[in-house]
Amino acid sequence: MPGFSLTGEVPRKTGFEKGEKDLVIIIGDSFVQDPIIDDQSLVIETEKGLFIILGYAHACIINIINYAIERTGQNHIHAIIGGTRLGAVSEEQQEKSIKALKEFDVDRIGVSHCTGLKASMRLVQEFGEQFFFCNVGTVIEL
């Protein structure tokens, strides 16, 4: 459908987004970090800007946003919603991701499940009225 796309595999380009070290797979006799390359997000191109619906954000939020911008050529983000995985990563990565997120032109950010309460409170501090909890039953009009 025109204006709708799935990210597919998202290139991991940021130096600070390492993902979750506790998610592993067995290769031979060793446990190695699972990059979960099949994680996907939905990108909708609207008149108000990009609307990004995160899956579980295993590729990490900044990588996903950068990839959506690269693929669409649109810099303005009307909204990002879904699981950011910021609650599952190190505090250092969380802070760097939030700082990088502030550099984007984002109207609204609605988080759910794997963002975690602590990361959600940091996002409230940084985004104020732009922030909302996007839990089950939340209705967003495009």
Contacts in CASP RR format, 6 or more apart in sequence:
PFRMAT RR
TARGET T0000
AUTHOR 0000-0000-0000
METHOD contacts of the structure
MODEL  1
MPGFSLTGEVPRKTGFEKGEKDLVIIIGDSFVQDPIIDDQSLVIETEKGL
FIILGYAHACIINIINYAIERTGQNHIHAIIGGTRLGAVSEEQQEKSIKA
LKEFDVDRIGVSHCTGLKASMRLVQEFGEQFFFCNVGTVIEL
3 44 0 8 1.000
3 45 0 8 1.000
4 42 0 8 1.000
4 43 0 8 1.000
4 44 0 8 1.000
4 45 0 8 1.000
5 42 0 8 1.000
5 43 0 8 1.000
5 71 0 8 1.000
5 72 0 8 1.000
6 40 0 8 1.000
6 41 0 8 1.000
6 42 0 8 1.000
6 43 0 8 1.000
7 40 0 8 1.000
7 41 0 8 1.000
7 42 0 8 1.000
7 43 0 8 1.000
7 59 0 8 1.000
7 64 0 8 1.000
7 67 0 8 1.000
7 68 0 8 1.000
7 71 0 8 1.000
8 38 0 8 1.000
8 40 0 8 1.000
9 37 0 8 1.000
9 38 0 8 1.000
9 59 0 8 1.000
10 39 0 8 1.000
10 41 0 8 1.000
10 59 0 8 1.000
10 63 0 8 1.000
10 64 0 8 1.000
10 67 0 8 1.000
11 63 0 8 1.000
11 67 0 8 1.000
12 35 0 8 1.000
12 59 0 8 1.000
12 60 0 8 1.000
12 63 0 8 1.000
13 63 0 8 1.000
13 66 0 8 1.000
14 60 0 8 1.000
14 62 0 8 1.000
14 63 0 8 1.000
14 66 0 8 1.000
14 100 0 8 1.000
16 92 0 8 1.000
16 93 0 8 1.000
16 96 0 8 1.000
16 97 0 8 1.000
16 100 0 8 1.000
17 60 0 8 1.000
17 61 0 8 1.000
17 62 0 8 1.000
17 63 0 8 1.000
17 89 0 8 1.000
17 93 0 8 1.000
17 96 0 8 1.000
17 97 0 8 1.000
18 89 0 8 1.000
18 90 0 8 1.000
18 93 0 8 1.000
19 33 0 8 1.000
19 58 0 8 1.000
19 60 0 8 1.000
19 85 0 8 1.000
19 88 0 8 1.000
19 89 0 8 1.000
19 93 0 8 1.000
20 33 0 8 1.000
20 58 0 8 1.000
20 85 0 8 1.000
20 88 0 8 1.000
20 89 0 8 1.000
21 33 0 8 1.000
22 88 0 8 1.000
23 33 0 8 1.000
23 34 0 8 1.000
23 36 0 8 1.000
23 58 0 8 1.000
24 31 0 8 1.000
24 32 0 8 1.000
24 33 0 8 1.000
24 34 0 8 1.000
25 31 0 8 1.000
25 32 0 8 1.000
25 34 0 8 1.000
26 32 0 8 1.000
35 58 0 8 1.000
36 56 0 8 1.000
36 58 0 8 1.000
36 59 0 8 1.000
37 59 0 8 1.000
39 55 0 8 1.000
39 56 0 8 1.000
39 57 0 8 1.000
39 58 0 8 1.000
39 59 0 8 1.000
40 55 0 8 1.000
41 52 0 8 1.000
41 53 0 8 1.000
41 54 0 8 1.000
41 55 0 8 1.000
41 57 0 8 1.000
41 64 0 8 1.000
41 68 0 8 1.000
42 52 0 8 1.000
42 53 0 8 1.000
42 55 0 8 1.000
43 50 0 8 1.000
43 51 0 8 1.000
43 52 0 8 1.000
43 53 0 8 1.000
43 68 0 8 1.000
43 71 0 8 1.000
43 72 0 8 1.000
44 50 0 8 1.000
44 51 0 8 1.000
44 52 0 8 1.000
44 53 0 8 1.000
44 142 0 8 1.000
45 51 0 8 1.000
45 72 0 8 1.000
45 74 0 8 1.000
46 78 0 8 1.000
46 142 0 8 1.000
48 76 0 8 1.000
48 78 0 8 1.000
48 107 0 8 1.000
48 142 0 8 1.000
49 74 0 8 1.000
49 76 0 8 1.000
49 77 0 8 1.000
49 78 0 8 1.000
50 68 0 8 1.000
50 69 0 8 1.000
50 72 0 8 1.000
50 74 0 8 1.000
50 76 0 8 1.000
50 77 0 8 1.000
50 78 0 8 1.000
51 77 0 8 1.000
51 78 0 8 1.000
51 79 0 8 1.000
51 81 0 8 1.000
51 142 0 8 1.000
52 64 0 8 1.000
52 65 0 8 1.000
52 68 0 8 1.000
52 77 0 8 1.000
52 79 0 8 1.000
52 80 0 8 1.000
52 81 0 8 1.000
53 81 0 8 1.000
53 82 0 8 1.000
54 61 0 8 1.000
54 64 0 8 1.000
54 80 0 8 1.000
54 81 0 8 1.000
54 82 0 8 1.000
54 83 0 8 1.000
54 84 0 8 1.000
55 82 0 8 1.000
55 83 0 8 1.000
56 83 0 8 1.000
56 85 0 8 1.000
56 114 0 8 1.000
57 64 0 8 1.000
57 82 0 8 1.000
57 83 0 8 1.000
57 84 0 8 1.000
57 85 0 8 1.000
57 114 0 8 1.000
58 85 0 8 1.000
59 67 0 8 1.000
60 85 0 8 1.000
60 89 0 8 1.000
60 93 0 8 1.000
60 97 0 8 1.000
61 80 0 8 1.000
61 84 0 8 1.000
61 85 0 8 1.000
61 86 0 8 1.000
61 97 0 8 1.000
61 101 0 8 1.000
62 97 0 8 1.000
62 100 0 8 1.000
62 101 0 8 1.000
65 77 0 8 1.000
65 80 0 8 1.000
65 101 0 8 1.000
65 104 0 8 1.000
68 77 0 8 1.000
69 75 0 8 1.000
75 104 0 8 1.000
75 105 0 8 1.000
76 105 0 8 1.000
76 107 0 8 1.000
77 104 0 8 1.000
77 105 0 8 1.000
77 106 0 8 1.000
77 107 0 8 1.000
78 107 0 8 1.000
78 108 0 8 1.000
79 106 0 8 1.000
79 107 0 8 1.000
79 108 0 8 1.000
79 109 0 8 1.000
79 110 0 8 1.000
79 140 0 8 1.000
80 106 0 8 1.000
80 108 0 8 1.000
80 109 0 8 1.000
80 110 0 8 1.000
81 108 0 8 1.000
81 109 0 8 1.000
81 110 0 8 1.000
81 111 0 8 1.000
81 112 0 8 1.000
81 134 0 8 1.000
81 138 0 8 1.000
81 140 0 8 1.000
82 110 0 8 1.000
82 111 0 8 1.000
82 112 0 8 1.000
82 113 0 8 1.000
82 115 0 8 1.000
82 134 0 8 1.000
83 111 0 8 1.000
83 112 0 8 1.000
83 113 0 8 1.000
83 114 0 8 1.000
83 115 0 8 1.000
84 97 0 8 1.000
84 111 0 8 1.000
84 114 0 8 1.000
84 115 0 8 1.000
84 119 0 8 1.000
85 114 0 8 1.000
85 115 0 8 1.000
86 94 0 8 1.000
86 97 0 8 1.000
86 98 0 8 1.000
86 111 0 8 1.000
86 114 0 8 1.000
86 115 0 8 1.000
86 116 0 8 1.000
86 119 0 8 1.000
86 122 0 8 1.000
86 123 0 8 1.000
87 94 0 8 1.000
87 114 0 8 1.000
87 115 0 8 1.000
87 116 0 8 1.000
87 118 0 8 1.000
87 119 0 8 1.000
88 114 0 8 1.000
89 97 0 8 1.000
94 119 0 8 1.000
94 122 0 8 1.000
95 122 0 8 1.000
98 119 0 8 1.000
98 122 0 8 1.000
98 123 0 8 1.000
98 126 0 8 1.000
101 109 0 8 1.000
101 123 0 8 1.000
101 126 0 8 1.000
102 126 0 8 1.000
102 127 0 8 1.000
106 127 0 8 1.000
106 130 0 8 1.000
107 130 0 8 1.000
108 130 0 8 1.000
108 131 0 8 1.000
108 132 0 8 1.000
109 123 0 8 1.000
109 127 0 8 1.000
109 130 0 8 1.000
109 131 0 8 1.000
109 132 0 8 1.000
110 131 0 8 1.000
110 132 0 8 1.000
110 133 0 8 1.000
110 134 0 8 1.000
111 119 0 8 1.000
111 120 0 8 1.000
111 123 0 8 1.000
111 131 0 8 1.000
111 132 0 8 1.000
111 133 0 8 1.000
111 134 0 8 1.000
112 133 0 8 1.000
112 134 0 8 1.000
112 135 0 8 1.000
112 136 0 8 1.000
115 123 0 8 1.000
120 131 0 8 1.000
120 133 0 8 1.000
123 131 0 8 1.000
124 131 0 8 1.000
132 138 0 8 1.000
134 140 0 8 1.000
END
